[in-house]
Amino acid sequence: MNVIRLYRPPLWPRLVLAAAVIAALGGAAAAYAGECPADKRVADGKGQPPGPGTPSGVTDVVRASTDLAKEPLALPGRQFRLRQLEMQPGGVVPWHSHNERPAMIYVVSGEVVEYSSSCAVPITHRAGDIAPEKNGTSHWWKNTGATKAVLISVDLFPGAAKMDEHMM
């Protein structure tokens, strides 16, 4: 009688993956800690007024990008990109909109304040926070702290536009 043995991968990689998923799901609520308080959300344009129109004290480095026209999605004119931004104390990411460019910002270190057109109060983002930037988001950011803030941004960038028009 022949016995067929099926390959079964070791248990430890599956346990590590399960622990990572559980940790990510468990931390999801805390990751959005820098959101506008529910009682301070207002209609777009009724929140914080537009801020500075030019960046200052900010370094923006594209770490990776993918031309989505060449991917199975076939989305011409869009780049899926990952950037690292470093904001010096007092640094400003100028007023801009995300109506055409959704993004997610992960605060690696430091603390920054967001001034959003749809929030009646400034929003503080600390290390570990994630800030979703969607249609209807117009805002500017400032590092009001005494140390450099490091941010990772992932967005769907309109490839033909100029970089300075789409900071953050």
Protein Blocks (a to p, Z undefined) as FASTA:
>chain_A
ZZdddddddfklmmmmmmmmmmmmmmmmmmmmmpccfklgccehilccdddfbdehiacd
dfbdcdfklpmnlpghiacddddddddehiacddddfkloccddddfbgcdddddfkbfb
dcdddehiacdddehiacddddfbfbdcdddddddddfkbcfklmgZZ
